[in-house]
Amino acid sequence: MDIKRHSSPGLPPKPHKPSLVPKTTVVLKVGTSSLVRTEQMTVNLSSLARICETVKALHDQGLETHSRCSL
């Protein structure tokens, strides 16, 4: 037998229970030399793409990320 749960109209949604597992935060500090090709004075797009892929992979694992850059 399939049991389907329906929310009753007019009733407030159930409150979200906080997780007992603390969230892990990863801080990414990216230096200027990783983002800029100094000879051409252009953005190093391949490096930036790798950083973005890494951040997405961390998010997909449920980790919180903060990025810092010193230009």
JOMOFEN-V275234 format. One record per residue. RES is the residue in one small letter. SS is DSSP state (H for helix, E for strand, - for the rest). PSI is psi in degrees with one decimal (999 if undefined). Layout:
RES SS PSI
RES SS PSI
This chain:
m - 131.7
d - 130.5
i - 123.2
k - 135.3
r - 129.4
h - 141.1
s - 137.6
s - 132.5
p - 140.1
g - -13.6
l - 141.2
p - 152.3
p - 153.1
k - 140.2
p - 147.2
h - 129.0
k - 131.8
p - 146.3
s - 141.5
l - -12.9
v - 123.0
p - 143.8
k - 139.1
t - 131.6
t E 131.9
v E 127.4
v E 124.0
l E 117.0
k E 116.7
v E 123.8
g E 161.1
t H -39.1
s H -19.5
s H -21.6
l H -21.0
v E 135.8
r E 104.5
t - -34.0
e - -40.8
q - -10.3
m - 46.8
t E 162.6
v E 135.2
n - 90.8
l H -33.5
s H -38.3
s H -44.1
l H -39.8
a H -41.6
r H -39.6
i H -44.7
c H -42.2
e H -37.8
t H -44.4
v H -42.5
k H -43.1
a H -39.5
l H -42.3
h H -41.1
d H -25.8
q - -0.8
g - 12.1
l - 148.0
e E 138.7
t E 149.1
h E 132.8
s E 140.7
r E 141.4
c E 136.4
s E 100.9
l - 999
